[in-house]
Amino acid sequence: MTLYRTVLAKGLREDLAAFLHHRLLAEQWPDLRRLVSPYIHGAWENAFPELPRTAAGGITTA
């Protein structure tokens, strides 16, 4: 989770390709989105609509 959080927040394009796995990111997204700023999770959710837009526990956030 720490690696994913760091790559999501500060990674370069090459880091995204090298360190993130699509399925694992999608599975862990409800928890990961709480660990990054709203700006970052919003940008990722806008770029990848397949990421769930709810926090862990089912609470929907904008």
Phi and psi restraints in degrees (range 20) as a CNS / XPLOR table:
assign (resid 1 and name C) (resid 2 and name N)
       (resid 2 and name CA) (resid 2 and name C) 1.0 -65.0 20.0 2
assign (resid 2 and name N) (resid 2 and name CA)
       (resid 2 and name C) (resid 3 and name N) 1.0 -41.7 20.0 2
assign (resid 2 and name C) (resid 3 and name N)
       (resid 3 and name CA) (resid 3 and name C) 1.0 -61.8 20.0 2
assign (resid 3 and name N) (resid 3 and name CA)
       (resid 3 and name C) (resid 4 and name N) 1.0 -47.9 20.0 2
assign (resid 3 and name C) (resid 4 and name N)
       (resid 4 and name CA) (resid 4 and name C) 1.0 -61.8 20.0 2
assign (resid 4 and name N) (resid 4 and name CA)
       (resid 4 and name C) (resid 5 and name N) 1.0 -42.9 20.0 2
assign (resid 4 and name C) (resid 5 and name N)
       (resid 5 and name CA) (resid 5 and name C) 1.0 -59.6 20.0 2
assign (resid 5 and name N) (resid 5 and name CA)
       (resid 5 and name C) (resid 6 and name N) 1.0 -45.3 20.0 2
assign (resid 5 and name C) (resid 6 and name N)
       (resid 6 and name CA) (resid 6 and name C) 1.0 -65.1 20.0 2
assign (resid 6 and name N) (resid 6 and name CA)
       (resid 6 and name C) (resid 7 and name N) 1.0 -45.4 20.0 2
assign (resid 6 and name C) (resid 7 and name N)
       (resid 7 and name CA) (resid 7 and name C) 1.0 -65.3 20.0 2
assign (resid 7 and name N) (resid 7 and name CA)
       (resid 7 and name C) (resid 8 and name N) 1.0 -40.8 20.0 2
assign (resid 7 and name C) (resid 8 and name N)
       (resid 8 and name CA) (resid 8 and name C) 1.0 -62.2 20.0 2
assign (resid 8 and name N) (resid 8 and name CA)
       (resid 8 and name C) (resid 9 and name N) 1.0 -39.8 20.0 2
assign (resid 8 and name C) (resid 9 and name N)
       (resid 9 and name CA) (resid 9 and name C) 1.0 -83.0 20.0 2
assign (resid 9 and name N) (resid 9 and name CA)
       (resid 9 and name C) (resid 10 and name N) 1.0 -36.2 20.0 2
assign (resid 9 and name C) (resid 10 and name N)
       (resid 10 and name CA) (resid 10 and name C) 1.0 -131.4 20.0 2
assign (resid 10 and name N) (resid 10 and name CA)
       (resid 10 and name C) (resid 11 and name N) 1.0 -0.9 20.0 2
assign (resid 10 and name C) (resid 11 and name N)
       (resid 11 and name CA) (resid 11 and name C) 1.0 -71.4 20.0 2
assign (resid 11 and name N) (resid 11 and name CA)
       (resid 11 and name C) (resid 12 and name N) 1.0 150.9 20.0 2
assign (resid 11 and name C) (resid 12 and name N)
       (resid 12 and name CA) (resid 12 and name C) 1.0 -87.1 20.0 2
assign (resid 12 and name N) (resid 12 and name CA)
       (resid 12 and name C) (resid 13 and name N) 1.0 168.9 20.0 2
assign (resid 12 and name C) (resid 13 and name N)
       (resid 13 and name CA) (resid 13 and name C) 1.0 -53.1 20.0 2
assign (resid 13 and name N) (resid 13 and name CA)
       (resid 13 and name C) (resid 14 and name N) 1.0 -42.2 20.0 2
assign (resid 13 and name C) (resid 14 and name N)
       (resid 14 and name CA) (resid 14 and name C) 1.0 -64.1 20.0 2
assign (resid 14 and name N) (resid 14 and name CA)
       (resid 14 and name C) (resid 15 and name N) 1.0 -35.8 20.0 2
assign (resid 14 and name C) (resid 15 and name N)
       (resid 15 and name CA) (resid 15 and name C) 1.0 -66.5 20.0 2
assign (resid 15 and name N) (resid 15 and name CA)
       (resid 15 and name C) (resid 16 and name N) 1.0 -40.1 20.0 2
assign (resid 15 and name C) (resid 16 and name N)
       (resid 16 and name CA) (resid 16 and name C) 1.0 -59.3 20.0 2
assign (resid 16 and name N) (resid 16 and name CA)
       (resid 16 and name C) (resid 17 and name N) 1.0 -45.8 20.0 2
assign (resid 16 and name C) (resid 17 and name N)
       (resid 17 and name CA) (resid 17 and name C) 1.0 -68.9 20.0 2
assign (resid 17 and name N) (resid 17 and name CA)
       (resid 17 and name C) (resid 18 and name N) 1.0 -35.6 20.0 2
assign (resid 17 and name C) (resid 18 and name N)
       (resid 18 and name CA) (resid 18 and name C) 1.0 -79.1 20.0 2
assign (resid 18 and name N) (resid 18 and name CA)
       (resid 18 and name C) (resid 19 and name N) 1.0 -34.1 20.0 2
assign (resid 18 and name C) (resid 19 and name N)
       (resid 19 and name CA) (resid 19 and name C) 1.0 -112.2 20.0 2
assign (resid 19 and name N) (resid 19 and name CA)
       (resid 19 and name C) (resid 20 and name N) 1.0 -18.1 20.0 2
assign (resid 19 and name C) (resid 20 and name N)
       (resid 20 and name CA) (resid 20 and name C) 1.0 -102.0 20.0 2
assign (resid 20 and name N) (resid 20 and name CA)
       (resid 20 and name C) (resid 21 and name N) 1.0 137.6 20.0 2
assign (resid 20 and name C) (resid 21 and name N)
       (resid 21 and name CA) (resid 21 and name C) 1.0 -110.1 20.0 2
assign (resid 21 and name N) (resid 21 and name CA)
       (resid 21 and name C) (resid 22 and name N) 1.0 125.5 20.0 2
assign (resid 21 and name C) (resid 22 and name N)
       (resid 22 and name CA) (resid 22 and name C) 1.0 -53.0 20.0 2
assign (resid 22 and name N) (resid 22 and name CA)
       (resid 22 and name C) (resid 23 and name N) 1.0 -51.2 20.0 2
assign (resid 22 and name C) (resid 23 and name N)
       (resid 23 and name CA) (resid 23 and name C) 1.0 -64.5 20.0 2
assign (resid 23 and name N) (resid 23 and name CA)
       (resid 23 and name C) (resid 24 and name N) 1.0 -44.8 20.0 2
assign (resid 23 and name C) (resid 24 and name N)
       (resid 24 and name CA) (resid 24 and name C) 1.0 -65.2 20.0 2
assign (resid 24 and name N) (resid 24 and name CA)
       (resid 24 and name C) (resid 25 and name N) 1.0 -40.0 20.0 2
assign (resid 24 and name C) (resid 25 and name N)
       (resid 25 and name CA) (resid 25 and name C) 1.0 -59.8 20.0 2
assign (resid 25 and name N) (resid 25 and name CA)
       (resid 25 and name C) (resid 26 and name N) 1.0 -46.9 20.0 2
assign (resid 25 and name C) (resid 26 and name N)
       (resid 26 and name CA) (resid 26 and name C) 1.0 -62.7 20.0 2
assign (resid 26 and name N) (resid 26 and name CA)
       (resid 26 and name C) (resid 27 and name N) 1.0 -41.1 20.0 2
assign (resid 26 and name C) (resid 27 and name N)
       (resid 27 and name CA) (resid 27 and name C) 1.0 -66.5 20.0 2
assign (resid 27 and name N) (resid 27 and name CA)
       (resid 27 and name C) (resid 28 and name N) 1.0 -38.4 20.0 2
assign (resid 27 and name C) (resid 28 and name N)
       (resid 28 and name CA) (resid 28 and name C) 1.0 -92.2 20.0 2
assign (resid 28 and name N) (resid 28 and name CA)
       (resid 28 and name C) (resid 29 and name N) 1.0 -3.7 20.0 2
assign (resid 28 and name C) (resid 29 and name N)
       (resid 29 and name CA) (resid 29 and name C) 1.0 -55.2 20.0 2
assign (resid 29 and name N) (resid 29 and name CA)
       (resid 29 and name C) (resid 30 and name N) 1.0 -43.2 20.0 2
assign (resid 29 and name C) (resid 30 and name N)
       (resid 30 and name CA) (resid 30 and name C) 1.0 -55.4 20.0 2
assign (resid 30 and name N) (resid 30 and name CA)
       (resid 30 and name C) (resid 31 and name N) 1.0 -35.3 20.0 2
assign (resid 30 and name C) (resid 31 and name N)
       (resid 31 and name CA) (resid 31 and name C) 1.0 -83.1 20.0 2
assign (resid 31 and name N) (resid 31 and name CA)
       (resid 31 and name C) (resid 32 and name N) 1.0 -42.3 20.0 2
assign (resid 31 and name C) (resid 32 and name N)
       (resid 32 and name CA) (resid 32 and name C) 1.0 -61.3 20.0 2
assign (resid 32 and name N) (resid 32 and name CA)
       (resid 32 and name C) (resid 33 and name N) 1.0 -39.0 20.0 2
assign (resid 32 and name C) (resid 33 and name N)
       (resid 33 and name CA) (resid 33 and name C) 1.0 -62.9 20.0 2
assign (resid 33 and name N) (resid 33 and name CA)
       (resid 33 and name C) (resid 34 and name N) 1.0 -24.2 20.0 2
assign (resid 33 and name C) (resid 34 and name N)
       (resid 34 and name CA) (resid 34 and name C) 1.0 -79.0 20.0 2
assign (resid 34 and name N) (resid 34 and name CA)
       (resid 34 and name C) (resid 35 and name N) 1.0 -15.3 20.0 2
assign (resid 34 and name C) (resid 35 and name N)
       (resid 35 and name CA) (resid 35 and name C) 1.0 -94.9 20.0 2
assign (resid 35 and name N) (resid 35 and name CA)
       (resid 35 and name C) (resid 36 and name N) 1.0 -8.0 20.0 2
assign (resid 35 and name C) (resid 36 and name N)
       (resid 36 and name CA) (resid 36 and name C) 1.0 -117.9 20.0 2
assign (resid 36 and name N) (resid 36 and name CA)
       (resid 36 and name C) (resid 37 and name N) 1.0 165.0 20.0 2
assign (resid 36 and name C) (resid 37 and name N)
       (resid 37 and name CA) (resid 37 and name C) 1.0 -66.3 20.0 2
assign (resid 37 and name N) (resid 37 and name CA)
       (resid 37 and name C) (resid 38 and name N) 1.0 157.1 20.0 2
assign (resid 37 and name C) (resid 38 and name N)
       (resid 38 and name CA) (resid 38 and name C) 1.0 -57.6 20.0 2
assign (resid 38 and name N) (resid 38 and name CA)
       (resid 38 and name C) (resid 39 and name N) 1.0 -34.7 20.0 2
assign (resid 38 and name C) (resid 39 and name N)
       (resid 39 and name CA) (resid 39 and name C) 1.0 -60.4 20.0 2
assign (resid 39 and name N) (resid 39 and name CA)
       (resid 39 and name C) (resid 40 and name N) 1.0 -45.2 20.0 2
assign (resid 39 and name C) (resid 40 and name N)
       (resid 40 and name CA) (resid 40 and name C) 1.0 -69.3 20.0 2
assign (resid 40 and name N) (resid 40 and name CA)
       (resid 40 and name C) (resid 41 and name N) 1.0 -48.5 20.0 2
assign (resid 40 and name C) (resid 41 and name N)
       (resid 41 and name CA) (resid 41 and name C) 1.0 -68.3 20.0 2
assign (resid 41 and name N) (resid 41 and name CA)
       (resid 41 and name C) (resid 42 and name N) 1.0 -31.0 20.0 2
assign (resid 41 and name C) (resid 42 and name N)
       (resid 42 and name CA) (resid 42 and name C) 1.0 -64.5 20.0 2
assign (resid 42 and name N) (resid 42 and name CA)
       (resid 42 and name C) (resid 43 and name N) 1.0 -42.5 20.0 2
assign (resid 42 and name C) (resid 43 and name N)
       (resid 43 and name CA) (resid 43 and name C) 1.0 -63.2 20.0 2
assign (resid 43 and name N) (resid 43 and name CA)
       (resid 43 and name C) (resid 44 and name N) 1.0 -43.0 20.0 2
assign (resid 43 and name C) (resid 44 and name N)
       (resid 44 and name CA) (resid 44 and name C) 1.0 -66.6 20.0 2
assign (resid 44 and name N) (resid 44 and name CA)
       (resid 44 and name C) (resid 45 and name N) 1.0 -42.1 20.0 2
assign (resid 44 and name C) (resid 45 and name N)
       (resid 45 and name CA) (resid 45 and name C) 1.0 -67.6 20.0 2
assign (resid 45 and name N) (resid 45 and name CA)
       (resid 45 and name C) (resid 46 and name N) 1.0 -33.7 20.0 2
assign (resid 45 and name C) (resid 46 and name N)
       (resid 46 and name CA) (resid 46 and name C) 1.0 -69.8 20.0 2
assign (resid 46 and name N) (resid 46 and name CA)
       (resid 46 and name C) (resid 47 and name N) 1.0 -37.8 20.0 2
assign (resid 46 and name C) (resid 47 and name N)
       (resid 47 and name CA) (resid 47 and name C) 1.0 -75.8 20.0 2
assign (resid 47 and name N) (resid 47 and name CA)
       (resid 47 and name C) (resid 48 and name N) 1.0 -30.8 20.0 2
assign (resid 47 and name C) (resid 48 and name N)
       (resid 48 and name CA) (resid 48 and name C) 1.0 -130.4 20.0 2
assign (resid 48 and name N) (resid 48 and name CA)
       (resid 48 and name C) (resid 49 and name N) 1.0 86.0 20.0 2
assign (resid 48 and name C) (resid 49 and name N)
       (resid 49 and name CA) (resid 49 and name C) 1.0 -59.8 20.0 2
assign (resid 49 and name N) (resid 49 and name CA)
       (resid 49 and name C) (resid 50 and name N) 1.0 -17.4 20.0 2
assign (resid 49 and name C) (resid 50 and name N)
       (resid 50 and name CA) (resid 50 and name C) 1.0 -73.1 20.0 2
assign (resid 50 and name N) (resid 50 and name CA)
       (resid 50 and name C) (resid 51 and name N) 1.0 -13.0 20.0 2
assign (resid 50 and name C) (resid 51 and name N)
       (resid 51 and name CA) (resid 51 and name C) 1.0 -74.3 20.0 2
assign (resid 51 and name N) (resid 51 and name CA)
       (resid 51 and name C) (resid 52 and name N) 1.0 134.0 20.0 2
assign (resid 51 and name C) (resid 52 and name N)
       (resid 52 and name CA) (resid 52 and name C) 1.0 -61.9 20.0 2
assign (resid 52 and name N) (resid 52 and name CA)
       (resid 52 and name C) (resid 53 and name N) 1.0 140.4 20.0 2
assign (resid 52 and name C) (resid 53 and name N)
       (resid 53 and name CA) (resid 53 and name C) 1.0 -99.8 20.0 2
assign (resid 53 and name N) (resid 53 and name CA)
       (resid 53 and name C) (resid 54 and name N) 1.0 27.0 20.0 2
assign (resid 53 and name C) (resid 54 and name N)
       (resid 54 and name CA) (resid 54 and name C) 1.0 -124.0 20.0 2
assign (resid 54 and name N) (resid 54 and name CA)
       (resid 54 and name C) (resid 55 and name N) 1.0 147.6 20.0 2
assign (resid 54 and name C) (resid 55 and name N)
       (resid 55 and name CA) (resid 55 and name C) 1.0 -76.9 20.0 2
assign (resid 55 and name N) (resid 55 and name CA)
       (resid 55 and name C) (resid 56 and name N) 1.0 163.4 20.0 2
assign (resid 55 and name C) (resid 56 and name N)
       (resid 56 and name CA) (resid 56 and name C) 1.0 -56.4 20.0 2
assign (resid 56 and name N) (resid 56 and name CA)
       (resid 56 and name C) (resid 57 and name N) 1.0 137.8 20.0 2
assign (resid 56 and name C) (resid 57 and name N)
       (resid 57 and name CA) (resid 57 and name C) 1.0 96.8 20.0 2
assign (resid 57 and name N) (resid 57 and name CA)
       (resid 57 and name C) (resid 58 and name N) 1.0 -1.6 20.0 2
assign (resid 57 and name C) (resid 58 and name N)
       (resid 58 and name CA) (resid 58 and name C) 1.0 84.6 20.0 2
assign (resid 58 and name N) (resid 58 and name CA)
       (resid 58 and name C) (resid 59 and name N) 1.0 9.8 20.0 2
assign (resid 58 and name C) (resid 59 and name N)
       (resid 59 and name CA) (resid 59 and name C) 1.0 -83.6 20.0 2
assign (resid 59 and name N) (resid 59 and name CA)
       (resid 59 and name C) (resid 60 and name N) 1.0 121.1 20.0 2
assign (resid 59 and name C) (resid 60 and name N)
       (resid 60 and name CA) (resid 60 and name C) 1.0 -81.6 20.0 2
assign (resid 60 and name N) (resid 60 and name CA)
       (resid 60 and name C) (resid 61 and name N) 1.0 134.7 20.0 2
assign (resid 60 and name C) (resid 61 and name N)
       (resid 61 and name CA) (resid 61 and name C) 1.0 -128.6 20.0 2
assign (resid 61 and name N) (resid 61 and name CA)
       (resid 61 and name C) (resid 62 and name N) 1.0 157.8 20.0 2
